Amino acid sequence: MADNIRKNPTGDMPVIDPSSYVDPSAVIIGNVIIGKNCYIGPNVVIRNDEADEKTGKVAPVTIGDNVNLQDGAIIHALAGTEVVVGNNISLAHNCVVHGPCKVGNNSFVGFSAMVFKTEIGSGSMVKHAAVVEGVDIPSGKVVPTGACITSPADLDLLQDAGPGEIEFMEEVVHYNVGFSQGYKK
């Protein structure tokens, strides 16, 4: 394994499908599972090293297929909690996905957005610089740019993802997942 892919203190080693690309400047540590055709861009950090005090184990960070983590994205989890990133997802530049967290299939987390203690429903878009903490986002919703969603009342700010948002999310996945094979050549 490369120096940027390493064990955590409990000895867990990342498992990365060979069809996925990891930029040499990205760092992947610990109990991390990365699916097929993923693109892990420059300066991404996926660090999974906090063991549950009761069990001594680190819950997994699981990244599905056709996922792109763009420059500077960070994934981490509190001790004993999981992060699950589904399939066909874009985590854009400098976003933070912190567990406990789940991001549903066909979703998008925008530039410098932060999601923590939440479940983002399938087909949802968290736009740039938005914060979602402690509130689950229903499937097919759009969190506006710069919004701060921290209580159930804040869900009133959300609109349904329209054709434009859905097309954008699909294009970003398509374009960036293409890098997984392009950079391997």
ChimeraX attribute file (.defattr): number of C-alpha atoms within 10 A of each C-alpha:
attribute: neighborCount
match mode: 1-to-1
recipient: residues
	/A:1	7
	/A:2	8
	/A:3	9
	/A:4	15
	/A:5	21
	/A:6	18
	/A:7	18
	/A:8	19
	/A:9	14
	/A:10	14
	/A:11	14
	/A:12	18
	/A:13	19
	/A:14	23
	/A:15	15
	/A:16	18
	/A:17	14
	/A:18	12
	/A:19	16
	/A:20	23
	/A:21	23
	/A:22	24
	/A:23	17
	/A:24	15
	/A:25	16
	/A:26	20
	/A:27	20
	/A:28	27
	/A:29	21
	/A:30	25
	/A:31	25
	/A:32	25
	/A:33	17
	/A:34	24
	/A:35	20
	/A:36	19
	/A:37	23
	/A:38	32
	/A:39	28
	/A:40	31
	/A:41	24
	/A:42	18
	/A:43	20
	/A:44	24
	/A:45	23
	/A:46	24
	/A:47	22
	/A:48	30
	/A:49	25
	/A:50	21
	/A:51	19
	/A:52	14
	/A:53	10
	/A:54	7
	/A:55	8
	/A:56	12
	/A:57	17
	/A:58	26
	/A:59	23
	/A:60	20
	/A:61	27
	/A:62	18
	/A:63	22
	/A:64	21
	/A:65	22
	/A:66	24
	/A:67	31
	/A:68	32
	/A:69	30
	/A:70	22
	/A:71	21
	/A:72	22
	/A:73	26
	/A:74	24
	/A:75	23
	/A:76	23
	/A:77	25
	/A:78	20
	/A:79	18
	/A:80	19
	/A:81	21
	/A:82	20
	/A:83	27
	/A:84	20
	/A:85	27
	/A:86	20
	/A:87	22
	/A:88	24
	/A:89	32
	/A:90	30
	/A:91	30
	/A:92	24
	/A:93	22
	/A:94	23
	/A:95	26
	/A:96	23
	/A:97	27
	/A:98	21
	/A:99	24
	/A:100	22
	/A:101	26
	/A:102	24
	/A:103	27
	/A:104	24
	/A:105	21
	/A:106	24
	/A:107	30
	/A:108	31
	/A:109	30
	/A:110	23
	/A:111	22
	/A:112	20
	/A:113	25
	/A:114	22
	/A:115	26
	/A:116	24
	/A:117	20
	/A:118	21
	/A:119	24
	/A:120	28
	/A:121	19
	/A:122	21
	/A:123	24
	/A:124	27
	/A:125	29
	/A:126	27
	/A:127	21
	/A:128	22
	/A:129	19
	/A:130	22
	/A:131	22
	/A:132	25
	/A:133	19
	/A:134	16
	/A:135	19
	/A:136	20
	/A:137	25
	/A:138	17
	/A:139	19
	/A:140	21
	/A:141	23
	/A:142	23
	/A:143	26
	/A:144	18
	/A:145	16
	/A:146	14
	/A:147	18
	/A:148	18
	/A:149	23
	/A:150	16
	/A:151	12
	/A:152	11
	/A:153	9
	/A:154	14
	/A:155	18
	/A:156	8
	/A:157	13
	/A:158	17
	/A:159	12
	/A:160	15
	/A:161	17
	/A:162	11
	/A:163	9
	/A:164	8
	/A:165	18
	/A:166	17
	/A:167	11
	/A:168	13
	/A:169	21
	/A:170	17
	/A:171	13
	/A:172	18
	/A:173	24
	/A:174	17
	/A:175	11
	/A:176	22
	/A:177	26
	/A:178	16
	/A:179	19
	/A:180	24
	/A:181	15
	/A:182	11
	/A:183	12
	/A:184	11
	/A:185	6
